[in-house]
Amino acid sequence: MLRLIHSEDGRAHAAVGCVLSEMAEAVEVLTTSLQGGGRWFNVGAGTSGRLGVLDASELPPTYGVSPRRVQGLIAGGDRALRHAVEGAEDDPAAGPSSSRSAASPSATPSSASRRAGPRPTSSAQSMWPRSAVRARSRSTCDPDSPLAHAVEIAITPEVGPEVVTGSTRMKGGLAQKMILAALSTAVMVRMGRVRGNHMTHVAPVSSKLERRAIAMLVEIAGVDEEQARESFGARAARSNARWRRSRPSDGAANAAEPRASRRASGSSPRRPG
């Protein structure tokens, strides 16, 4: 059984290799937008939404980019990160509300993710009103879905049927993870936040990252560890302060919880007293 699953996972790798040209186009758009002061939003539902939030949340400490510049939005809000919020992706009114609360319509590209399925009313598809978006790319494993035809750049890895029919968190989720990681890494490289294979803009917000930053100074600057620590100290304090001030106050994942998720949790909106 494990050999079969592992063998099928290889199809996801091959499928992503077939969409590298579309990914390269998305990298150009995303890099240009971020360099021009724009922001990048990963938008999705279910597994794809969780992967989008995950990738966006790892960029600030890894590459020193402001958490406000790259954010993840998931249908169903923060609750959907830990619990299945069934029906959240079917609420077409929730997406635009969530996006408007997170961003202004100025040169903002979005990257929506969906593993498979034709639902044209999903929150991932309706998250951004056309008038508010300059460039949109979508990643879906269904090249014939409305999602793939509604955007400027469609990234459609065809992974084939899942080992367990309909369980698109398997090959579909794996392909989405590979695409998101490759896109964000390539964009950060293009923006000059990598030197050689070093993440030179790492935010030293933990002891592990402090050690990594000091080791990079030793290797790149050719100084000893004591000199690196002295040089690192004052700069790290300023960098940490800037990074913490730039964090969104409530987190991008806390998108407005759609009506469908309220029904799923058994709660209802409060009425004015």
C-alpha positions in Angstrom: 0.0 0.0 0.0 2.8 2.5 0.9 4.7 1.6 -2.2 1.6 2.4 -4.3 1.0 5.7 -2.5 4.7 6.6 -2.9 4.6 5.7 -6.6 1.5 7.9 -7.2 3.2 10.8 -5.4 5.8 10.8 -8.1 3.1 11.7 -10.6 2.6 15.0 -8.7 6.3 15.8 -9.1 6.1 15.1 -12.8 2.9 17.1 -13.2 4.5 20.2 -11.6 7.4 19.8 -14.0 5.0 20.3 -16.9 3.7 23.7 -15.6 7.1 25.4 -15.0 6.6 27.9 -17.8 3.3 29.1 -16.2 5.0 29.2 -12.8 7.8 31.3 -14.3 5.3 33.8 -15.6 3.7 34.0 -12.1 7.1 34.6 -10.6 7.6 37.6 -12.9 4.3 39.1 -12.0 4.7 38.6 -8.2 8.2 39.9 -8.2 7.3 43.0 -10.1 4.3 43.7 -7.9 6.2 43.3 -4.6 9.1 45.4 -5.8 6.6 48.1 -6.7 5.0 48.2 -3.2 2.2 45.7 -3.9 1.1 42.8 -1.8 0.6 39.1 -2.4 -2.3 37.0 -1.1 -2.6 33.3 -1.2 -6.3 32.5 -1.3 -7.9 29.0 -1.0 -10.2 26.6 0.8 -9.6 23.4 2.7 -6.2 21.8 2.2 -5.2 24.3 -0.5 -6.2 27.2 1.8 -4.2 25.8 4.7 -1.1 25.3 2.5 -1.4 28.9 1.2 -1.5 30.2 4.8 1.4 28.0 5.7 3.6 29.2 2.9 2.8 32.9 3.5 3.4 32.6 7.2 6.9 31.2 6.7 8.2 34.0 4.5 8.6 36.8 7.1 11.0 34.9 9.4 12.8 33.2 6.5 13.3 36.2 4.2 12.6 39.2 6.4 9.6 40.3 4.3 6.8 42.1 6.2 3.9 39.9 7.1 1.6 42.5 5.6 3.3 42.1 2.2 2.5 38.4 1.8 -0.6 37.0 3.4 -2.8 33.9 3.3 -6.6 33.9 3.3 -8.6 30.7 3.9 -12.3 30.2 3.4 -13.8 29.8 6.9 -11.3 32.0 8.6 -8.9 31.0 11.4 -11.1 28.1 12.6 -10.7 26.4 9.2 -6.9 26.0 9.8 -7.6 23.4 12.6 -11.0 22.2 11.8 -13.0 21.2 8.7 -15.4 24.0 8.0 -17.6 22.2 5.4 -19.5 24.5 3.1 -17.2 27.6 3.6 -16.0 27.3 0.0 -19.6 27.4 -1.2 -20.4 30.9 0.2 -19.8 33.3 -2.6 -20.4 36.4 -0.4 -17.7 35.6 2.1 -14.7 35.9 -0.2 -15.0 39.5 -1.2 -15.8 40.5 2.3 -12.7 38.8 3.6 -10.4 40.2 0.9 -11.7 43.8 1.4 -10.9 43.5 5.1 -7.4 42.4 4.4 -6.2 44.6 1.6 -6.7 47.7 -0.5 -7.1 47.4 -4.2 -3.7 48.8 -5.2 -1.5 46.6 -7.4 -2.3 43.5 -5.4 -1.8 40.1 -7.1 -3.6 37.1 -5.7 -2.7 33.4 -6.0 -5.7 31.2 -5.5 -5.4 27.5 -4.9 -7.8 24.7 -5.6 -7.0 21.0 -6.0 -9.9 19.9 -8.1 -13.6 20.4 -8.7 -15.8 22.7 -10.8 -17.5 24.8 -8.1 -17.6 28.3 -9.7 -19.1 29.9 -6.5 -16.3 28.9 -4.2 -14.8 31.5 -1.9 -11.4 30.9 -3.4 -12.7 32.0 -6.8 -14.9 34.9 -5.7 -12.4 36.2 -3.0 -11.2 39.0 -5.2 -13.6 41.3 -7.2 -12.1 41.9 -10.6 -12.0 45.6 -10.1 -9.8 45.3 -7.1 -7.1 43.1 -8.6 -4.3 43.9 -11.1 -3.1 40.4 -11.6 -4.4 37.0 -10.6 -2.9 33.5 -10.9 -4.6 30.3 -9.9 -3.3 26.8 -9.3 -5.7 23.9 -9.7 -5.4 20.3 -10.6 -8.5 20.5 -12.9 -7.6 22.3 -16.1 -11.2 22.3 -17.2 -12.6 24.0 -14.0 -14.1 27.5 -14.1 -11.2 28.5 -11.8 -8.6 27.8 -14.5 -10.5 29.9 -17.1 -11.2 32.9 -14.9 -7.6 34.1 -14.5 -4.6 35.6 -16.3 -2.2 32.9 -15.3 -3.5 29.3 -14.8 -1.1 26.8 -13.3 -2.8 23.4 -13.8 -0.7 20.3 -12.9 -2.6 17.2 -14.0 -1.9 14.7 -11.2 -4.5 12.1 -12.2 -6.9 10.2 -10.0 -6.0 9.8 -6.3 -5.3 6.5 -4.7 -8.3 7.0 -2.6 -10.9 8.5 -5.0 -11.7 12.1 -4.2 -9.0 12.5 -1.4 -7.4 15.4 -3.1 -5.3 16.2 -0.1 -2.9 13.5 -1.4 -1.4 14.1 -4.9 -3.4 17.3 -5.4 -2.2 18.7 -2.0 1.3 17.6 -2.7 1.4 19.4 -6.0 0.0 22.6 -4.5 2.7 22.5 -1.7 5.4 22.1 -4.3 4.1 25.0 -6.4 3.6 27.4 -3.5 7.1 26.7 -2.1 8.7 27.0 -5.5 6.9 30.3 -6.3 7.7 32.0 -3.0 11.3 30.8 -3.0 11.9 32.0 -6.6 10.3 35.4 -5.9 12.4 35.9 -2.8 15.6 35.0 -4.8 14.6 37.5 -7.5 14.1 40.1 -4.9 17.7 39.7 -3.7 16.9 38.1 -0.4 19.2 35.1 -1.1 22.9 35.2 -1.6 24.3 32.0 -3.0 22.2 29.5 -1.0 22.0 31.7 2.1 18.8 33.4 3.3 20.6 36.6 4.0 17.4 38.5 5.1 16.4 36.0 7.7 14.6 37.6 10.7 16.6 36.5 13.8 13.5 36.2 16.0 14.6 32.9 17.7 17.8 31.5 19.0 17.9 29.0 16.1 17.7 31.9 13.6 20.2 34.0 15.5 22.7 31.1 15.3 22.0 30.8 11.6 22.5 34.6 11.0 25.8 34.6 12.9 27.0 31.6 10.9 26.2 33.4 7.7 28.1 36.5 8.8 31.2 34.3 9.5 31.0 32.6 6.1 30.1 35.5 3.9 32.0 38.3 5.6 35.0 36.2 6.5 35.0 37.4 10.2 35.4 35.3 13.3 32.4 34.4 15.4 33.1 37.1 18.1 33.1 39.8 15.5 30.0 38.4 13.9 28.2 38.4 17.2 29.2 42.1 17.9 28.0 43.2 14.5 24.9 41.1 14.7 23.7 42.4 18.1 22.5 46.0 17.3 21.3 45.1 13.8 19.2 42.2 15.1 17.5 44.4 17.7 16.5 46.9 15.0 15.4 44.2 12.6 13.3 42.4 15.2 11.6 45.7 16.2 10.7 46.5 12.6 9.5 43.0 11.9 7.2 42.9 15.0 5.7 46.3 14.2 4.8 45.2 10.7 2.9 42.1 11.8 -0.9 42.2 11.1 -2.8 42.8 14.3 -5.2 40.0 13.9 -3.5 37.7 11.3 -4.5 37.4 7.7 -5.9 33.9 8.3 -8.6 35.4 10.5 -10.6 36.2 7.4 -14.3 37.0 7.9 -16.0 33.7 8.8 -18.6 33.0 6.2 -22.2 32.2 6.9 -21.6 28.5 5.9 -19.0 28.1 8.6 -21.3 29.7 11.2 -23.9 27.1 10.3 -21.3 24.4 10.6 -20.2 25.5 14.1 -23.8 25.9 15.2 -23.4 29.6 16.0 -25.3 32.6 14.6 -24.3 36.2 14.3 -25.2 38.5 17.1 -28.0 41.0 16.7 -27.7 44.5 17.9 -29.3 44.7 21.4 
